[in-house]
Amino acid sequence: MTAILGVSAFYHDSAAALVVDGEAVAAAQEERFTRRKHDAGFPAGAVAYCLAEAGLSPERLDYLAFYDKPLMKFDRLIETYLAFAPRGFLSFAKAMPVWLGGKLDMRRLLRKALPGAARVPIVFTDHHESHAASAFFPSPFDEAAILTLDGVGEWSTAAYGFGAGNRLRLTHHLQFPHSLGLLYSAFTYYCGFKVNSGEYKLMGLAPYGRPVYRDLIREHLIDLKPDGSLWLNMDYFNFCQGLTMTGPRFHGLFGGPPRTAESRIEQRHSDLAASIQAVAEEAVVRMGRHICAQTGQKRLVMAGGVALNCVANGRLLREGPFDEVWIQPAAGDAGGSLGAALFVWHQLLEQPRRVEGQDRQRASLLGPRFSTDEIASFLAGLGGPHERYADESDLLRRVAALLAEGKIVGWFHGRMEFGPRALGARSILGDPRSPAMQADMNLRIKFRESFRPFAPIVLAEHAPEWFELRPGTESPYMALVAPVHERHRVPIGADDLRTMQQDPDLCARVNVVRSTIPAVTHVDFSARVQTVDRERHPRLHGLLEAFHALTGCPVLVNTSFNVRGEPIVCTPAEAYRCYRATGINALVLEDYVLLKSDADEVVDAEARERYLAQFQLD
């Protein structure tokens, strides 16, 4: 037996993944254990979980794999500061103590964090090779082109290459500071959202605007090449030498200083979001076409933070030259932990790789699970009313009936998801046919911006009937956006059309009913689709079947089980606290159902504020 522990840490979304004889046994982000969103510290909780899941002690590890090369990253920082000196002094003064205090000697830091593994060899993999390995090795393809895109690793900001069997090679790299990820993050910052966590908000805001600044971006900020590579005009940016993403020339070009967080979103911000989204999509599509031409491959795998832009992914699949695209569900830095471990197993140890028609990500359900007995013990300690269903079909019919009545259900089942998205293990579910569901979930449960869209889960066998997906296309990891099928759209009256086009209130615009499933239909008729099949998600598939039988609709709203600023829940206790402090009507903990009484439906405002105060809004 060969056990390899992969670790990503000290930058963003620390995580650990354990690979045993080439199989992903366990993986989780540290935030799920510390309850600090995007926790960047050493993933002690995630490491302990992974080892416990496999029944291993640290000394029984064969290799420890770290997802990038700190010395090369430090080299890039020093060269960048020297290139911009003396302007970068404040940024330099802030960064150096962190590096000199430990990050520069990562080997010692890892030894200290894992004293039981003092004699375990440590391998440092290249950042983009870690991304590439996380995308190719678990994919269902024997051969594929590879594309990695993020802000920056050591020096690379994007890379492409080719994978075959148990080998991969990245042949071309885009170098810092020229980065599609950093360009997108600059607009995230300028529009008032947090860098490295608010990019998905910018993507969700884009459909409310028009790409009126696209030409301005192309003329002043970037030179976008036919192959999708780009050159940034650094006169407009501040991330090399300062503590912000954008500079005075950027602010002058787009009409003022960055938006203050939590302030009102103006139409200008929606138009900026639409503009940079259009540019990003064009770059990704160009890259895809170029890579296909260069490699001759009709299959593509992707990873890196930019690969979480599911709108660009959907366009690449619809318009690009590839027959199939597979995207690592944990595409960001967290997934680098898994990629580093797999890189050691296949590339360095030269172990063979099996391809069996379906990906080997195990539905990305690689986190902790809790037995029925553990949940029974937890509920007994609460002393409140709950009901256990010994027969799963009875449970699913009961939950489907609650959903059809308009109840919002917290759904807790099996192993927790690895990656940023809830895929049906730690989810909040609702009826997509309800025009009020989108606003209710955002305002009463998630406590977040009302413009934010929700994703649908749909029975895989019915997905092409409801969404414009190629026949046979799977989207089990919610990585693609597709339009709601024309047959399910509804006519829009003149008044609603004016609201859609002109109302400054984004909430009013999103609440215009556009389809028979309005809760998951965004303002541009798009939806971030997750297809649910019986093999990966047998219980969730059964629930969708029960809801379909009851209502004729094979779709449900699926959002992550958390409130704004909180990591997705991991334990039954965390799920219960979220249920009690929000407008969730019912809670399903494995075979148990808890239902709020009429008196309980009025949430204790003080208890809710105490709960929300634990989390820093993102």
C-alpha positions in Angstrom: 0.0 0.0 0.0 1.3 3.5 -0.9 -0.3 6.4 0.8 0.3 10.0 -0.4 -1.0 13.0 1.4 -1.5 16.1 -0.7 -1.6 19.5 0.9 -2.4 23.0 -0.3 -1.9 25.8 2.3 -0.9 29.3 3.2 -2.5 31.2 0.3 -6.2 30.5 -0.2 -8.5 27.6 0.6 -6.1 25.3 2.4 -7.0 21.6 1.9 -5.7 18.1 2.3 -6.3 15.0 0.1 -5.3 11.4 0.7 -4.5 9.1 -2.2 -4.0 5.4 -1.5 -2.7 3.2 -4.3 -3.9 5.8 -6.8 -7.5 6.1 -5.4 -8.8 9.3 -3.7 -9.8 8.1 -0.3 -10.5 11.5 1.3 -10.3 15.2 0.7 -11.6 18.3 2.4 -11.0 22.1 2.8 -9.8 23.3 6.1 -12.6 25.9 6.3 -15.1 23.1 7.0 -13.4 22.3 10.3 -12.3 25.7 11.5 -15.5 27.4 10.3 -13.4 30.3 8.9 -14.3 30.7 5.2 -11.3 30.3 2.8 -9.1 29.4 5.8 -5.5 29.7 4.5 -3.7 28.2 7.5 -2.1 24.7 7.6 -5.0 22.3 7.1 -4.6 20.4 10.4 -8.3 19.5 10.7 -8.4 18.3 7.1 -5.2 16.3 7.5 -6.5 14.7 10.7 -9.8 13.8 8.9 -8.1 12.3 5.9 -5.8 10.1 8.0 -8.7 9.0 10.2 -10.8 8.1 7.2 -8.1 5.8 5.9 -7.2 4.5 9.4 -3.6 5.7 9.1 -1.2 7.5 11.4 1.2 10.1 10.0 4.3 7.9 10.1 2.6 5.4 7.8 2.5 7.9 5.0 4.8 7.2 2.1 4.9 10.7 0.6 3.8 14.2 1.5 3.1 16.3 -1.6 2.8 20.1 -1.5 0.9 21.8 -4.3 3.4 24.4 -5.4 7.1 25.5 -5.1 7.5 28.2 -2.5 11.0 29.2 -3.4 9.9 29.9 -7.0 7.0 31.9 -5.7 9.3 33.9 -3.5 11.6 34.5 -6.5 8.6 36.0 -8.4 7.7 38.2 -5.4 11.3 39.6 -5.1 11.7 40.2 -8.8 8.4 41.9 -9.0 9.2 44.2 -6.0 12.5 45.1 -7.5 11.0 45.9 -10.9 8.5 48.3 -9.3 10.8 49.7 -6.5 10.4 52.0 -4.7 6.7 52.0 -5.3 6.1 48.5 -3.9 7.6 49.2 -0.5 4.4 49.0 1.6 3.4 45.7 -0.1 7.0 44.4 0.3 7.0 45.4 4.0 3.8 43.5 4.6 4.7 40.3 2.7 8.3 39.8 3.8 7.7 39.0 7.5 5.2 36.3 6.5 7.7 34.7 4.2 10.8 35.1 6.4 8.8 33.9 9.4 8.1 30.5 7.9 6.7 30.3 4.4 10.2 30.5 2.9 11.2 27.3 4.7 8.1 25.3 3.8 9.8 22.0 4.4 10.4 22.9 8.1 6.9 24.3 8.4 5.4 21.1 7.1 7.6 19.0 9.4 6.5 21.1 12.4 2.8 20.8 11.5 3.1 17.0 11.0 5.6 15.9 13.6 4.6 12.3 13.2 5.7 12.3 9.6 9.2 13.5 10.3 10.8 10.9 8.0 8.2 11.0 5.2 9.7 12.3 2.0 8.3 15.7 0.9 7.6 16.4 -2.8 7.0 20.0 -4.1 5.0 20.0 -7.3 4.6 22.9 -9.7 1.4 24.9 -9.1 0.0 24.5 -12.6 1.1 20.9 -12.8 -0.9 20.3 -9.6 -3.9 21.8 -11.3 -3.3 19.8 -14.4 -3.0 16.6 -12.5 -6.2 17.3 -10.6 -8.0 17.7 -13.9 -6.5 15.0 -16.1 -5.8 12.0 -13.8 -9.4 11.7 -12.3 -11.0 12.5 -15.7 -12.8 9.8 -17.7 -10.4 10.3 -20.7 -7.4 8.2 -21.6 -6.1 11.2 -23.7 -7.0 14.8 -23.5 -5.8 18.4 -24.0 -5.2 20.2 -20.6 -5.9 23.9 -19.8 -5.2 25.5 -16.4 -6.2 29.1 -15.6 -5.9 31.0 -12.4 -4.5 34.2 -10.9 -0.9 33.1 -10.6 1.0 30.1 -9.3 4.8 30.5 -9.1 5.2 32.4 -12.3 2.6 30.9 -14.6 -0.9 32.3 -14.8 -2.2 29.8 -17.4 -0.8 26.8 -19.1 -1.8 24.2 -21.6 -0.6 20.8 -22.7 -1.5 17.2 -23.2 -2.2 14.1 -21.1 -2.1 10.4 -22.1 -2.4 7.4 -19.9 -0.5 8.1 -16.7 1.6 11.0 -18.0 0.9 14.7 -18.6 3.0 17.6 -19.9 2.4 21.3 -19.9 4.0 22.7 -23.0 3.0 26.4 -23.0 2.7 28.9 -20.2 1.4 32.5 -19.8 3.6 34.4 -17.3 2.8 36.8 -14.5 1.7 39.6 -14.4 -0.3 38.9 -17.6 -3.2 36.9 -16.2 -6.9 36.4 -17.1 -7.6 35.5 -13.5 -6.0 38.7 -12.1 -7.8 40.8 -14.7 -11.1 39.3 -13.6 -10.2 39.8 -10.0 -9.3 43.4 -10.6 -12.9 44.0 -11.8 -14.2 42.0 -8.8 -12.3 44.4 -6.5 -13.4 47.4 -8.4 -17.1 46.4 -8.2 -16.9 46.1 -4.4 -16.5 42.3 -3.9 -13.7 40.4 -2.2 -10.9 39.1 -4.4 -10.5 35.3 -4.4 -14.1 34.8 -3.2 -16.3 37.4 -4.9 -15.6 36.5 -8.5 -18.7 34.3 -8.7 -20.7 37.3 -7.6 -19.3 39.3 -10.5 -20.3 36.4 -12.8 -23.8 36.4 -11.3 -24.1 40.2 -11.7 -23.0 40.2 -15.4 -26.5 39.2 -16.9 -28.0 42.4 -15.3 -25.7 44.6 -17.5 -24.6 45.1 -21.1 -21.0 44.8 -22.2 -20.7 48.5 -23.0 -17.1 48.7 -21.6 -15.8 45.7 -23.6 -14.2 47.8 -26.3 -12.7 50.1 -23.6 -11.2 47.1 -21.9 -9.8 45.7 -25.1 -8.4 49.2 -26.1 -6.8 50.2 -22.9 -6.3 47.3 -20.5 -5.4 44.3 -22.6 -4.1 43.0 -25.8 -6.0 39.8 -26.5 -4.2 37.5 -29.0 -5.9 35.1 -31.4 -4.7 32.2 -29.3 -6.4 33.6 -26.2 -3.1 34.7 -24.5 -3.1 38.3 -23.3 -0.9 41.2 -22.3 -2.0 43.5 -19.5 -1.2 47.2 -19.5 0.2 47.5 -16.0 -0.3 51.3 -16.0 -3.9 50.6 -14.9 -3.3 48.0 -12.2 -1.8 48.1 -8.7 -1.5 44.4 -7.7 2.3 44.2 -8.5 3.4 47.0 -6.3 0.4 47.9 -4.0 -2.1 46.6 -1.6 -5.1 47.0 -4.1 -5.9 45.5 -7.5 -6.5 48.7 -9.5 -4.8 52.1 -9.8 -5.9 55.7 -10.4 -5.8 55.3 -14.2 -8.2 52.4 -14.0 -10.5 54.4 -11.8 -10.4 57.4 -14.2 -11.1 55.1 -17.2 -14.3 53.7 -15.6 -15.7 56.8 -14.0 -14.7 56.9 -10.3 -13.2 55.0 -7.4 -14.0 51.4 -6.5 -17.5 50.6 -5.1 -17.6 50.4 -1.4 -18.5 47.0 -0.1 -22.2 46.6 0.8 -23.1 49.9 -0.9 -25.8 50.0 -3.6 -24.9 48.3 -6.9 -25.4 50.7 -9.8 -26.1 49.9 -13.4 -22.5 50.9 -14.1 -21.3 48.0 -12.0 -23.6 45.6 -13.8 -22.3 46.8 -17.1 -18.7 46.4 -15.9 -19.5 42.9 -14.8 -21.1 42.1 -18.2 -18.1 43.6 -20.0 -15.3 41.7 -18.2 -17.4 38.5 -18.4 -17.7 38.9 -22.2 -13.9 39.5 -22.4 -13.1 36.5 -20.2 -15.5 34.2 -22.3 -13.8 35.3 -25.5 -10.4 34.6 -24.1 -11.4 31.1 -22.9 -13.1 30.3 -26.2 -10.0 31.4 -28.2 -7.7 29.4 -25.9 -9.9 26.3 -26.5 -9.8 26.6 -30.2 -6.0 27.2 -30.2 -5.4 24.2 -27.9 -7.6 21.9 -30.0 -5.7 23.0 -33.2 -2.3 22.5 -31.5 -3.0 19.1 -29.8 -5.5 17.6 -32.2 -7.5 16.5 -29.2 -11.4 16.6 -29.1 -11.5 16.2 -25.3 -10.4 18.9 -22.8 -9.8 18.9 -19.1 -9.6 22.1 -17.0 -8.6 23.3 -13.6 -7.6 26.5 -11.8 -9.8 29.2 -10.3 -10.9 30.6 -13.7 -12.2 27.1 -14.5 -15.0 27.8 -11.9 -16.4 30.4 -14.4 -19.2 28.1 -15.5 -20.6 30.6 -17.9 -17.4 30.6 -19.9 -17.3 26.8 -19.6 -20.8 26.5 -21.0 -19.9 28.8 -24.0 -16.7 26.8 -24.6 -18.6 23.6 -24.8 -21.4 25.0 -27.0 -19.1 27.0 -29.4 -15.7 25.4 -29.1 -14.2 22.5 -31.0 -14.3 20.0 -28.2 -16.7 17.1 -28.0 -16.3 16.7 -24.3 -15.0 18.9 -21.5 -14.3 17.7 -17.9 -13.7 20.3 -15.2 -12.2 19.4 -11.8 -15.0 20.2 -9.2 -12.4 21.6 -6.7 -10.8 23.6 -9.5 -9.2 26.2 -7.2 -6.2 25.9 -4.9 -8.0 23.4 -2.7 -8.0 20.9 -5.6 -4.2 21.4 -5.9 -3.9 19.1 -2.9 -5.5 16.2 -4.8 -3.6 17.0 -7.9 -0.2 17.0 -6.1 -0.9 13.6 -4.6 -2.0 12.2 -7.9 1.0 13.7 -9.7 3.3 11.9 -7.4 1.5 8.5 -7.8 1.2 8.6 -11.6 3.9 10.9 -12.9 6.7 10.4 -10.4 6.1 6.8 -9.3 5.0 5.9 -12.8 2.0 3.9 -11.6 -0.6 3.0 -14.3 -4.0 4.7 -14.6 -7.3 3.0 -15.2 -9.9 4.6 -17.4 -13.3 3.0 -17.0 -15.8 5.3 -18.8 -16.7 7.5 -15.8 -14.5 9.9 -13.9 -12.7 8.7 -10.8 -13.6 11.8 -8.6 -16.2 9.6 -6.7 -18.9 12.3 -7.3 -16.5 14.6 -5.3 -18.1 13.2 -2.2 -14.8 12.8 -0.3 -15.5 14.5 3.0 -16.7 13.3 6.4 -19.9 11.3 6.8 -22.0 10.6 9.9 -23.7 7.4 10.7 -27.4 7.0 11.6 -26.4 6.1 15.2 -24.3 9.3 15.5 -27.2 11.4 14.3 -29.6 9.5 16.6 -27.3 10.3 19.6 -27.1 13.9 18.6 -30.9 14.3 18.3 -31.4 12.5 21.6 -29.3 15.1 23.2 -31.5 17.9 21.8 -34.7 16.4 23.1 -36.9 18.0 20.4 -39.4 16.3 18.1 -38.1 14.4 15.1 -39.2 11.4 13.0 -37.2 8.5 11.7 -38.0 6.8 8.4 -36.9 3.2 8.3 -38.0 2.9 4.6 -36.1 5.2 2.2 -39.0 5.4 -0.2 -41.3 6.7 2.6 -38.6 9.3 3.5 -38.3 10.5 -0.1 -42.1 10.8 -0.6 -42.4 12.8 2.6 -39.6 15.2 1.7 -40.9 15.6 -1.9 -44.4 16.4 -0.4 -42.8 19.1 1.8 -41.0 20.6 -1.2 -44.2 20.6 -3.3 -45.9 22.5 -0.4 -43.3 25.2 -0.8 -41.2 24.2 2.2 -37.5 24.9 2.2 -35.5 21.8 3.2 -32.0 21.4 4.6 -30.6 18.2 3.2 -27.8 16.4 4.9 -26.7 13.0 3.5 -23.6 10.9 3.1 -20.1 12.3 2.6 -19.5 16.0 2.4 -18.6 17.5 -1.0 -15.0 18.4 -1.8 -14.9 21.8 -3.6 -16.8 25.0 -3.4 -20.2 23.8 -4.4 -22.9 21.8 -2.7 -23.7 18.9 -4.9 -26.5 17.3 -2.9 -24.8 16.1 0.3 -24.9 19.4 2.2 -27.7 21.3 0.4 -30.7 23.5 0.9 -33.5 22.5 -1.5 -36.6 24.2 -2.7 -39.4 24.1 -5.4 -38.2 25.8 -8.6 -41.7 26.5 -9.7 -42.3 29.1 -7.0 -41.8 32.7 -8.1 -41.0 33.7 -4.5 -38.4 31.0 -3.8 -35.4 32.9 -5.2 -36.0 35.9 -3.0 -37.0 33.8 0.0 -33.8 31.8 -0.1 -31.6 34.8 -0.6 -33.1 37.0 2.0 -34.6 34.7 4.7 -31.9 32.0 4.6 -28.7 33.0 2.9 -28.9 36.6 4.1 -27.1 37.7 0.9 -27.6 40.0 -2.1 -31.0 39.5 -3.7 -29.6 39.4 -7.3 -27.7 36.2 -6.7 -29.0 33.3 -8.8 -29.7 29.7 -7.6 -28.8 26.5 -9.4 -31.1 23.7 -10.5 -30.5 20.0 -9.9 -32.3 17.9 -12.6 -32.7 14.2 -13.3 -30.0 13.4 -15.8 -32.4 11.6 -18.0 -34.6 14.6 -18.3 -31.9 17.4 -18.5 -32.1 17.9 -22.3 -35.9 18.4 -22.0 -35.4 21.3 -19.6 -32.0 22.8 -20.6 -30.2 23.4 -23.8 -27.6 20.8 -23.4 -26.1 18.5 -26.0 -27.7 15.0 -25.8 -25.5 12.9 -23.5 -23.9 15.9 -21.9 -23.4 15.4 -18.2 -22.9 18.2 -15.7 -22.6 16.4 -12.3 -20.4 19.0 -10.7 -22.4 22.2 -11.6 -19.6 23.4 -13.8 -21.7 24.4 -16.9 -24.2 27.1 -17.5 -26.9 26.4 -20.1 -30.1 28.2 -21.2 -33.4 27.0 -19.9 -35.1 25.3 -22.9 -37.4 27.5 -25.0 -40.4 25.2 -24.4 -40.3 26.1 -20.7 -40.0 29.9 -21.1 -43.1 32.0 -20.6 -44.3 35.2 -22.5 -43.1 38.4 -20.9 -45.6 41.4 -20.8 -44.7 44.9 -21.7 -44.5 46.1 -18.0 -42.3 43.2 -17.0 -40.1 43.8 -20.0 -39.6 47.4 -18.9 -38.8 46.2 -15.4 -36.2 43.7 -16.8 -34.5 46.4 -18.9 -34.8 49.5 -16.8 -35.6 49.0 -13.2 -32.5 50.0 -11.0 -33.7 47.5 -8.3 -32.0 44.2 -9.2 -34.4 42.4 -6.9 -37.4 43.6 -9.0 -35.6 42.5 -12.2 -34.7 39.0 -11.0 -38.3 38.5 -9.8 -39.8 38.8 -13.2 -41.1 35.3 -14.1 -39.3 34.1 -17.2 -40.0 30.3 -17.2 -42.0 27.6 -15.5 -39.0 27.2 -13.1 -38.5 30.8 -12.2 -36.5 30.2 -9.0 -33.5 28.8 -11.1 -33.9 30.9 -14.3 -31.5 33.8 -14.3 -32.3 37.2 -15.9 -30.7 36.0 -19.2 -32.7 32.7 -19.1 -29.5 30.8 -18.1 -29.1 28.3 -15.3 -26.0 26.6 -13.7 -27.0 23.0 -14.2 -26.2 20.0 -12.1 -27.4 16.7 -13.6 -28.2 14.0 -11.1 -27.8 10.3 -12.0 -28.6 7.3 -10.0 -25.1 5.9 -9.8 -23.4 9.0 -8.2 -26.3 10.2 -6.1 -28.8 7.4 -5.5 -30.8 9.0 -2.7 -30.9 12.5 -4.3 -31.9 10.9 -7.6 -34.7 9.1 -5.7 -35.9 12.4 -4.2 -36.0 14.0 -7.6 -38.0 11.1 -9.0 -40.4 11.4 -6.1 -40.8 15.1 -6.7 -41.2 14.5 -10.4 -43.9 11.9 -9.8 -45.8 14.3 -7.5 -45.5 17.5 -9.6 -44.4 16.6 -13.2 -41.2 18.6 -12.6 -37.8 16.8 -12.4 -36.0 19.9 -11.2 -35.2 21.3 -7.7 -33.4 24.4 -6.4 -30.1 23.5 -4.9 -28.0 25.9 -2.9 -25.2 25.3 -0.4 -26.1 24.5 3.2 -24.8 27.7 4.9 -25.5 31.4 5.3 -23.5 34.1 3.7 -19.9 34.2 5.1 -20.2 30.7 6.5 -18.4 27.6 5.1 -20.8 24.8 4.0 -21.9 22.8 7.1 -19.9 19.7 7.9 -21.5 18.2 11.0 -25.1 17.5 12.1 -24.7 20.1 14.8 -23.7 22.8 12.3 -26.7 21.8 10.0 -29.1 22.0 13.0 -27.8 25.4 14.1 -28.2 26.8 10.6 -31.7 25.3 10.4 -32.7 26.9 13.7 -31.3 30.3 12.9 -32.7 30.7 9.4 -36.0 30.4 7.5 -35.3 26.7 6.6 -38.6 24.9 7.3 -37.5 21.3 7.5 -34.2 19.5 8.2 -33.3 16.0 6.9 -30.4 14.4 8.7 -29.9 11.1 6.9 -33.1 9.1 7.9 -34.4 11.7 10.3 -36.8 14.6 9.5 -37.2 17.6 11.7 -40.0 20.0 11.0 -40.6 23.5 12.5 -43.9 24.2 14.2 -45.9 27.3 13.3 -44.4 28.9 16.4 -40.9 28.0 15.4 -41.4 29.5 12.0 -40.9 33.0 13.6 -37.1 32.8 13.9 -35.7 34.3 17.1 -34.0 37.5 15.7 -31.5 37.6 18.6 -30.5 34.0 18.1 -30.1 34.6 14.3 -27.9 37.7 14.9 -25.7 35.7 17.3 -25.3 33.0 14.7 -24.5 35.4 11.8 -22.0 37.3 14.0 -19.7 34.3 13.9 -19.0 34.7 10.2 -17.3 37.5 8.3 -19.3 38.4 5.3 -17.7 37.6 2.0 
